[in-house]
Amino acid sequence: MTTLCRQQRSNLRSLLNHAPCRHNSSTATLADASLTWPEYLAIRRAKRRWELATTIPATILGFGLGAAYFGSLEGDTTKPIMGIDPLWVYSGATLACGGFGYLIGPTIGSSIWRLTHRRTMTLIDARDREFHRRIVKNRVDPRSQSATNPVPDFYGEKIGSLHQYRQWLRDQARYRRKAAWPED
């Protein structure tokens, strides 16, 4: 089992490192290379890891910069800001800076990942479009959800392998049946 995984990883690496592409063309197609679904899902899973890996430092950096700036401001309790004690306003602003870091982290990670995988982006983008088409085709109607019965993974964000995709399809079918024939 381990040699099969190593072989698949080495095939994936060789595809990512040596994919032929035309650089001086407006169409920029890849003539001979193709991306299989397991390879695409492995790439997608790696991209999500990059996004997560940059979210954590971006959150800490945002919080730290907010704390450094708003911690250095002097708050006069006799002069409230919009009727609120300055300590509370500065604390909220510091937390907002950390939240902004949390929101911007995946964007930074995705940008860095796209820069490091420029050679195969046309293949990956084509698979992304096909994957999105399949997700839209197979997902359930969200109008039938309720607070006690939410739609399972509506955008298919947690799909990282063929096994997880098949499980997602089963979950969608189960939800569809449950919404059509409620258990009363």
C-alpha positions in Angstrom: 0.0 0.0 0.0 2.8 2.4 0.8 4.6 1.8 -2.5 1.4 2.6 -4.4 1.0 5.9 -2.5 4.7 6.8 -3.1 4.3 6.0 -6.8 1.1 8.1 -7.1 2.9 11.0 -5.3 5.9 10.8 -7.6 3.6 10.7 -10.7 1.8 13.7 -9.3 5.0 15.6 -8.7 6.3 14.8 -12.2 3.0 16.0 -13.7 3.2 19.3 -11.7 6.9 19.9 -12.4 7.0 19.0 -16.1 3.6 19.8 -17.5 4.1 21.3 -21.0 2.4 24.7 -21.7 2.6 27.5 -24.2 3.5 30.8 -22.6 3.3 33.2 -25.6 -0.3 32.4 -26.6 -3.6 33.9 -25.5 -5.2 30.4 -25.4 -2.4 28.7 -23.4 -3.6 25.1 -23.6 -1.9 22.0 -22.4 -1.7 19.7 -25.3 -0.6 16.3 -24.0 -1.2 16.5 -20.2 -4.3 15.6 -18.4 -5.2 15.5 -14.8 -7.0 12.6 -13.3 -9.7 13.0 -10.6 -7.6 11.5 -7.8 -4.7 13.8 -8.7 -7.0 16.8 -8.9 -8.5 16.0 -5.5 -5.1 15.6 -4.0 -4.1 19.0 -5.4 -7.3 20.5 -4.1 -6.6 19.0 -0.6 -3.0 20.4 -0.7 -4.4 23.8 -1.7 -6.8 23.8 1.3 -3.8 23.0 3.6 -1.9 26.0 2.2 -4.9 28.2 2.9 -5.1 26.9 6.4 -1.4 27.2 7.0 -1.5 30.9 6.1 -4.7 31.6 8.0 -3.1 30.9 11.4 -0.1 33.2 11.0 -2.3 35.9 9.4 -4.7 35.8 12.3 -1.9 36.0 14.9 -0.2 38.8 12.9 -3.5 40.8 12.6 -4.2 40.4 16.3 -0.6 41.3 17.2 -0.6 44.4 15.0 -4.0 45.5 16.4 -2.9 44.9 19.9 0.4 46.9 19.3 -1.5 49.8 17.7 -4.6 50.0 19.9 -2.6 49.1 23.0 -0.3 52.1 22.5 -3.3 54.6 22.3 -4.2 56.3 25.5 -7.8 56.0 26.5 -9.4 58.8 28.5 -12.4 57.4 30.4 -13.9 60.9 30.6 -14.0 61.1 26.8 -16.0 58.1 25.5 -15.9 57.1 21.8 -19.5 57.1 20.5 -20.7 56.9 24.1 -18.6 53.8 24.8 -15.6 53.5 27.1 -12.4 53.7 25.0 -11.0 50.5 26.6 -14.0 48.5 25.1 -13.6 50.2 21.7 -9.9 49.5 21.5 -10.4 45.9 22.6 -13.1 45.4 20.0 -10.9 47.0 17.3 -8.0 44.7 18.3 -10.3 41.6 18.0 -11.5 43.0 14.6 -7.9 43.1 13.4 -7.5 39.5 14.3 -10.7 38.7 12.6 -9.5 40.5 9.5 -6.4 38.4 9.5 -8.5 35.3 9.8 -10.5 36.4 6.7 -7.6 37.4 4.6 -5.4 34.4 5.4 -7.0 31.9 2.9 -6.8 34.5 0.2 -3.1 35.0 0.8 -2.6 31.2 0.9 -4.5 30.7 -2.3 -2.4 33.4 -4.0 0.9 31.9 -2.9 -0.3 28.4 -3.9 -1.3 29.7 -7.4 2.1 31.3 -7.8 3.9 28.1 -7.0 1.7 26.0 -9.3 1.6 28.3 -12.4 2.6 25.5 -14.8 -0.5 23.4 -14.3 -3.1 26.1 -13.6 -4.9 25.6 -16.9 -5.4 21.9 -16.1 -6.4 22.7 -12.5 -8.8 25.4 -13.6 -10.4 23.1 -16.1 -10.9 20.4 -13.4 -12.2 23.1 -11.1 -14.9 24.1 -13.6 -15.9 20.4 -14.1 -15.9 19.7 -10.4 -18.1 22.8 -9.7 -20.5 21.7 -12.5 -20.8 18.3 -10.8 -21.3 19.8 -7.4 -24.0 22.1 -8.7 -25.7 19.3 -10.5 -25.8 16.9 -7.6 -26.3 19.1 -4.6 -29.7 19.4 -2.9 -32.1 22.4 -3.0 -31.2 24.6 0.0 -34.8 25.9 0.3 -35.8 22.7 2.1 -33.4 23.1 5.0 -34.3 24.0 8.5 -32.4 24.7 11.7 -32.7 21.1 12.7 -32.0 19.7 9.2 -29.2 21.8 7.5 -27.9 21.0 4.1 -24.7 18.8 4.3 -21.7 20.5 2.8 -23.5 22.6 0.2 -20.4 23.7 -1.7 -18.5 20.4 -1.4 -15.6 22.2 0.4 -14.6 19.2 2.5 -14.2 16.8 -0.5 -10.6 15.7 -0.8 -10.7 12.3 -2.3 -12.9 10.1 -4.4 -14.2 8.3 -1.3 -15.2 11.6 0.2 -16.9 12.6 -3.0 -18.9 9.4 -3.1 -19.8 10.0 0.6 -20.9 13.5 -0.3 -23.1 12.1 -3.1 -24.7 9.6 -0.6 -25.2 12.4 2.0 -26.9 14.6 -0.7 -29.2 11.7 -1.7 -30.1 10.9 1.9 -30.9 14.6 2.5 -33.0 14.7 -0.7 -35.0 11.6 0.5 -35.4 13.0 4.0 -36.6 16.4 2.6 -39.1 14.7 0.2 -40.4 12.2 2.8 -40.1 13.7 6.3 -40.1 11.3 9.2 -43.2 12.3 11.2 
